[in-house]
Amino acid sequence: MRFSAAMTAERFLPAPLALRLRPLLSRIDAILFSADERGEAGRMSLIAFAIRIVSAVIAFVSQVLLARWMGGFEYGIFVLVWVTMIIIGNLACLGFHTSVIRFIPEYREKGMLAELRGMLLASRLFSLISATLMAGLGALGIWLCSDLIESYYVIPFMLGVICMPMIALSDVLQGISRAHSWAISALSPTYLTRPVLILVFMAGALLVGYPPTATTAVFAAILATYATTIVQLVSVTGRVDAKVGPGPRKTYLRSWFIVSVPIFLVESFFFILTNADVLMVGAYMEPQDVAVYFATVKTLALVHFVYFAVKAGVAQRYAQFTHGDPDRLADFARETVSWTFWPSVAMALAVLALGKPMLMLFGPGFDTGYPLLFLLTLGVVARAAVGPCESLLTMSGNQNICALVYALTLAINIGLNVLFIPHFGLWGAAIATTVAMAFEASALSFTVWRKLGIVMAIFMPATQAREEAL
């Protein structure tokens, strides 16, 4: 007999309590066991949610250990280098890591297998070649500008560019897995395997006598990135080949590129926006300050992962529903707002309650970032209150206007960071980030309403939303 949360509650809980919980448990049963698209999206979001919980714990523990092993100064150098490599590696995909989520379901449903095979191969090769070229240009730029860069950054950055091709390829493989609703295959390499391997390789290096420096940590990151991505490539390629089968390929690189570029802009602005405060702190302040701010942001990541988990689970469903019933798309989109908001609020309260002792784990002085959590949490909750609007816009063909919103948001973020950090230090970065995130949430929600007639806002009743959209 199939497991049912509602039936289990009726068996083991007092009748009045089971009756009160039945509506909630029935919804959980619908998400877990429904065979339709909504159920599949819900299950993928739950799997992504679970993976992000585990990954957040792993990331937090690994960052605490790295900070303890290296000290604030060296840890701050490594953080700036690694965040920069993650950003540029992601940008090197030029949007293909997201456009595959849009094209693969479409080609699969229409039986366009030749185009599907072409897209699967071209996206991987394109990202790998593009990232390799960018890595070469980056190394050349660092070498030519070495006199303008602080000496303690030069070698770590020169080594860091080696990671970029594998980071880009991993992002495309993640997109291919998401397009097939393979949640574990999509998320576990980046969020579970790679951070664990970085920690393992770093610990091994220290045990054999290497110094606890940022350079050693970058070497560990290189080994972990290559090992993770190669295994991921073999695994995803095997599953895709088994599902699609051999046959001819059709390649429409120009058409795919035209669609991918606006998506690239959206993803670029979003990714840079997510990490802009860390980069700006690195530009204006010392590595020790970068370490404190990054530790604070990593603690807040326990709230962020709810948003990213839901986004990972629903993007491909947005793409499918866009070509179907508009009411069905609207109902599903508004439901995903609830999936995002309430768990985010719960996690935010937990982080604020436990934030200070968590930051103290990083070492002496890191708890100075605790007050920043109260401000930064407001921005995260504001984003959660409108759900994954940018995914809805991108998957429905409105990537251009979405890119414009993110461009404005990024300009606001950078402008406020430039204005505030010299005067207010880390508080300036926190203020700039919070204001930018609030603007982002408002602008995206407004854009979804104007373009699709869907009001994605947690406190807007569905009936009122539809009346305003008409």
C-alpha positions in Angstrom: 0.0 0.0 0.0 1.3 3.4 -0.9 2.5 5.7 1.9 0.3 8.6 2.7 1.2 11.4 5.1 -2.5 12.1 5.8 -3.4 8.5 6.5 -0.3 8.1 8.7 -1.3 11.1 10.7 -4.8 9.7 11.2 -3.3 6.5 12.6 -0.8 7.9 15.0 -2.0 11.3 16.0 -5.0 12.4 18.1 -8.1 12.7 16.0 -8.6 16.5 16.5 -4.9 17.2 15.6 -5.0 14.9 12.6 -8.2 16.7 11.4 -6.5 20.1 11.6 -3.4 18.9 9.8 -5.3 17.0 7.1 -5.4 19.9 4.5 -1.7 20.5 4.8 -0.8 16.8 4.7 -3.1 16.3 1.7 -1.2 18.9 -0.2 2.1 17.2 0.7 0.7 13.9 -0.6 -0.3 15.7 -3.8 3.2 17.0 -4.3 4.9 13.7 -3.4 2.7 11.3 -5.3 0.9 13.2 -8.1 1.8 11.9 -11.5 1.1 15.2 -13.3 3.6 18.0 -14.1 2.8 19.8 -10.9 3.6 16.8 -8.9 6.9 16.2 -10.8 7.9 19.9 -10.3 7.0 19.7 -6.6 9.1 16.5 -6.1 12.0 18.1 -7.9 11.8 21.2 -5.8 11.6 19.0 -2.6 14.6 17.0 -3.7 16.5 20.2 -4.6 15.4 21.6 -1.2 16.8 18.6 0.6 20.1 18.8 -1.4 20.4 22.5 -0.7 19.9 21.9 3.0 22.7 19.3 3.1 24.8 21.5 0.8 24.3 24.5 3.0 25.5 22.5 6.0 28.5 21.1 4.1 29.4 24.6 2.7 29.1 26.1 6.2 31.3 23.5 7.8 33.8 23.6 5.0 34.1 27.3 5.1 34.5 27.3 8.9 37.3 24.7 8.6 39.0 26.7 5.8 38.8 29.9 7.8 40.2 28.1 10.9 43.0 26.5 9.0 44.1 29.5 6.9 43.2 32.5 9.2 41.2 35.5 8.1 43.8 37.1 5.7 44.5 34.0 3.6 40.9 32.9 3.8 39.8 36.3 2.5 42.2 36.0 -0.5 40.8 32.5 -1.4 37.2 33.6 -1.1 37.7 36.5 -3.5 39.5 34.3 -6.0 37.0 31.4 -5.8 33.9 33.7 -6.0 35.4 35.4 -9.1 36.2 32.1 -10.8 32.6 30.8 -10.1 31.1 34.0 -11.6 33.3 34.1 -14.7 33.0 30.3 -15.3 29.2 30.7 -15.2 29.2 33.6 -17.5 31.5 31.7 -20.0 28.5 29.5 -20.8 26.9 32.5 -22.6 23.5 31.4 -21.5 23.5 27.9 -22.9 23.3 26.4 -19.4 19.9 27.9 -19.1 18.6 27.9 -22.7 19.0 24.0 -22.7 16.3 24.0 -20.0 14.0 25.7 -22.5 14.9 23.8 -25.7 15.3 20.2 -24.4 11.7 19.8 -23.2 10.4 21.5 -26.4 12.4 19.2 -28.7 11.5 16.1 -26.6 7.8 16.8 -26.6 7.7 17.5 -30.4 9.9 14.5 -31.2 12.6 16.6 -32.7 15.4 14.1 -31.8 17.9 15.4 -34.3 17.7 18.9 -33.0 17.8 17.5 -29.4 21.0 15.6 -30.1 22.5 18.7 -31.7 21.6 20.9 -28.8 23.0 18.4 -26.3 26.4 18.2 -28.0 26.7 21.8 -29.1 25.9 23.2 -25.6 28.7 21.2 -24.0 31.3 21.9 -26.6 30.4 25.6 -26.8 30.7 26.2 -23.1 34.0 24.3 -22.9 35.6 26.2 -25.8 34.2 29.5 -24.6 35.4 29.1 -21.0 38.9 28.0 -22.2 39.3 31.1 -24.3 38.1 33.3 -21.4 40.6 31.5 -19.1 43.4 32.2 -21.5 42.4 35.9 -21.8 42.1 36.1 -18.0 45.5 34.7 -17.4 47.0 37.1 -20.0 45.2 40.1 -18.4 46.4 39.2 -14.9 50.0 38.9 -16.2 49.9 42.2 -18.0 48.3 44.0 -15.0 50.2 42.3 -12.3 51.8 45.6 -11.3 48.3 47.0 -10.6 47.1 44.1 -8.5 48.1 43.4 -4.9 50.9 40.9 -4.9 49.2 38.4 -2.7 46.4 38.1 -5.3 48.5 37.5 -8.4 49.4 33.8 -8.0 46.0 32.6 -6.6 44.2 34.4 -9.5 46.6 32.9 -12.1 45.9 29.4 -10.8 42.2 30.1 -10.4 41.6 30.5 -14.1 42.4 26.8 -14.6 39.1 26.0 -13.0 37.0 28.0 -15.4 36.5 25.5 -18.2 35.3 22.8 -15.8 33.0 25.2 -13.9 31.3 26.2 -17.2 31.0 22.6 -18.4 29.5 21.6 -15.0 26.9 24.4 -15.3 25.8 23.2 -18.7 25.6 19.6 -17.4 23.5 20.9 -14.5 21.1 22.6 -17.0 20.8 19.4 -19.1 19.9 17.4 -15.9 17.4 20.0 -14.8 15.8 19.9 -18.3 15.2 16.1 -17.7 14.1 16.6 -14.1 17.1 14.8 -12.7 17.4 16.8 -9.5 20.1 14.7 -7.8 22.2 14.6 -11.0 21.7 18.4 -11.5 22.6 19.6 -8.0 24.7 17.1 -6.1 28.0 17.6 -8.1 28.1 21.3 -7.6 26.5 21.6 -4.1 27.6 18.3 -2.5 30.6 16.6 -4.2 32.7 19.6 -5.1 32.8 21.4 -1.7 33.5 18.1 0.1 36.4 17.3 -2.3 37.8 20.8 -1.8 37.8 20.2 1.9 39.3 16.7 1.5 42.1 17.8 -0.8 42.9 20.8 1.4 43.1 18.6 4.5 45.3 16.2 2.6 47.6 19.0 1.5 48.0 20.2 5.1 48.7 16.7 6.3 51.6 16.2 3.9 53.1 19.6 4.9 51.8 22.2 2.5 51.3 25.7 4.1 47.8 26.8 4.9 47.6 29.5 2.3 45.2 30.7 -0.3 47.4 29.2 -3.0 47.1 25.8 -1.4 43.4 26.2 -1.2 43.2 27.1 -4.9 45.1 24.0 -5.8 42.6 22.0 -3.8 39.7 23.7 -5.6 41.3 22.9 -9.0 41.6 19.2 -8.2 38.1 19.1 -6.8 36.5 20.9 -9.8 38.2 18.7 -12.4 37.4 15.4 -10.5 33.7 16.4 -10.0 33.1 17.6 -13.5 34.7 14.7 -15.3 32.6 12.2 -13.3 29.5 14.4 -13.9 30.2 14.5 -17.6 30.4 10.7 -17.8 27.3 10.2 -15.8 25.1 12.7 -17.6 26.3 11.7 -21.0 25.5 8.1 -20.3 22.0 8.9 -19.1 21.3 11.2 -22.1 22.6 8.7 -24.6 20.4 6.0 -23.1 17.3 8.2 -23.2 17.7 9.8 -26.7 19.6 7.0 -28.5 22.0 7.3 -31.5 21.0 9.1 -34.7 21.5 12.2 -36.8 22.1 15.7 -35.4 20.9 19.0 -36.5 22.7 22.1 -35.2 21.2 25.6 -35.3 24.0 27.4 -33.4 23.0 30.8 -34.6 19.4 30.4 -33.6 20.3 29.0 -30.2 22.8 31.7 -29.7 20.3 34.4 -30.4 18.0 33.0 -27.8 20.8 32.3 -25.3 22.3 35.8 -25.4 19.4 37.6 -23.6 19.3 34.6 -21.2 23.0 35.0 -20.7 22.4 38.7 -19.8 19.7 37.7 -17.3 21.8 35.0 -15.7 24.9 37.2 -15.8 23.3 40.1 -14.1 21.6 37.8 -11.5 24.8 35.9 -10.7 26.9 39.1 -10.5 24.2 40.7 -8.4 24.2 37.8 -6.0 28.0 38.1 -5.5 28.6 41.8 -6.2 28.8 42.8 -2.6 31.6 40.3 -1.9 33.5 41.6 -5.0 33.0 45.2 -4.0 34.2 44.6 -0.5 37.3 43.0 -1.9 37.9 46.0 -4.1 37.7 48.5 -1.3 38.7 46.7 1.9 41.3 44.2 3.2 41.1 40.4 2.9 40.2 40.2 6.6 37.1 42.3 5.9 36.3 40.1 2.8 36.5 37.0 5.1 34.1 38.5 7.7 31.6 39.6 5.1 31.7 36.3 3.2 31.2 34.3 6.4 28.1 36.4 7.1 26.8 35.8 3.6 27.5 32.1 3.8 25.5 32.0 7.0 22.6 33.8 5.2 22.9 31.2 2.4 20.9 28.9 4.7 17.9 31.2 3.8 18.9 31.7 0.1 18.8 28.0 -0.7 15.0 27.8 -0.4 14.7 30.2 -3.4 17.2 28.4 -5.5 15.7 25.0 -4.7 12.3 26.1 -5.9 13.8 27.8 -9.0 15.6 24.5 -9.8 12.4 22.5 -9.6 10.0 24.7 -11.6 11.9 26.3 -14.5 11.3 23.5 -17.0 7.6 23.4 -15.9 7.2 27.1 -16.6 8.6 26.4 -20.1 6.0 23.6 -20.7 3.0 25.5 -19.2 3.7 28.7 -21.2 2.5 27.0 -24.4 -0.6 25.6 -22.7 -3.5 26.9 -20.6 -2.7 30.5 -19.3 -4.9 29.9 -16.2 -2.9 26.7 -15.4 0.4 28.7 -15.7 -1.0 31.4 -13.5 -2.1 29.0 -10.7 1.1 27.1 -10.8 3.3 30.3 -10.8 1.4 31.7 -7.8 1.7 28.4 -6.0 5.5 28.5 -6.4 5.5 31.9 -4.5 4.2 30.1 -1.4 6.8 27.3 -1.9 9.5 30.0 -1.7 8.2 32.5 0.8 7.1 30.6 3.9 10.1 28.3 4.2 12.4 31.3 3.6 10.8 33.1 6.5 11.2 30.1 8.8 14.8 29.7 7.8 15.4 33.5 8.3 14.2 33.4 11.8 16.4 30.4 12.6 19.4 32.1 11.2 18.8 35.3 13.1 18.4 33.3 16.3 21.6 31.2 15.8 23.7 33.6 13.7 26.1 34.9 16.3 27.3 31.5 17.6 27.5 30.3 14.0 29.8 33.1 13.0 31.9 32.6 16.1 32.8 29.2 14.7 34.8 30.8 11.9 37.3 32.3 14.4 37.9 35.4 16.5 36.4 38.6 15.1 34.0 36.9 12.6 31.0 37.6 14.9 31.3 41.3 14.0 29.2 40.4 11.0 26.2 39.3 13.0 24.4 42.6 13.0 24.6 42.7 9.2 22.4 39.6 9.1 19.3 41.5 10.3 19.6 43.9 7.4 20.6 41.4 4.7 17.7 39.0 5.7 15.2 41.7 4.6 16.5 41.6 1.1 16.4 37.8 0.9 12.8 37.7 2.3 11.7 40.4 -0.2 13.0 38.3 -3.1 11.3 35.2 -1.7 8.0 37.1 -1.5 7.6 37.2 -5.3 9.0 33.7 -6.1 11.2 32.8 -9.1 9.9 35.6 -11.3 13.0 35.7 -13.5 12.6 32.0 -14.4 9.0 32.6 -15.4 10.0 35.5 -17.6 12.9 33.7 -19.2 11.0 30.5 -19.9 8.1 32.4 -21.4 10.2 34.3 -23.9 10.5 37.6 -22.0 14.2 37.3 -21.3 15.0 40.7 -22.9 12.9 42.7 -20.4 14.1 40.5 -17.6 17.7 41.3 -18.6 16.9 45.0 -18.5 15.5 44.7 -14.9 18.6 42.9 -13.8 20.9 45.5 -15.5 19.1 48.2 -13.6 19.3 46.3 -10.3 23.0 45.6 -10.8 23.7 49.3 -11.6 21.9 50.3 -8.4 23.8 47.7 -6.4 27.2 48.7 -7.7 26.5 52.4 -7.5 25.3 52.1 -3.9 28.3 50.0 -3.0 30.7 52.6 -4.5 28.9 55.3 -2.6 28.5 53.6 0.8 31.4 51.2 1.3 34.1 54.0 1.6 32.0 55.7 4.3 30.2 52.8 6.1 32.4 49.8 5.4 30.6 46.5 5.6 27.4 48.2 6.6 27.6 50.1 3.3 27.7 46.8 1.4 24.8 45.4 3.3 22.7 48.5 2.7 23.5 48.5 -1.0 22.6 44.8 -1.3 19.4 45.0 0.6 18.1 48.0 -1.4 19.0 46.3 -4.7 17.3 43.1 -3.8 14.1 45.0 -2.8 14.1 46.8 -6.1 14.8 43.6 -8.0 11.8 41.9 -6.3 9.4 44.8 -7.0 10.5 45.3 -10.6 10.3 41.6 -11.5 6.9 41.2 -10.0 5.6 44.2 -11.8 7.1 43.0 -15.1 5.5 39.6 -14.7 2.1 41.3 -14.2 2.6 43.6 -17.2 3.8 40.9 -19.6 1.9 37.8 -18.5 -1.0 39.1 -16.4 0.1 37.2 -13.3 0.6 38.9 -10.0 3.4 37.0 -8.1 3.2 38.4 -4.6 2.7 36.4 -1.5 0.0 38.6 0.1 -2.0 39.2 -3.0 -5.1 37.0 -3.1 -5.5 35.0 -6.4 -8.9 36.5 -7.2 -7.7 40.0 -6.6 -4.6 39.3 -8.7 -6.7 38.2 -11.6 -9.0 41.2 -11.4 -6.0 43.5 -11.5 -4.5 41.7 -14.4 -7.7 42.0 -16.5 
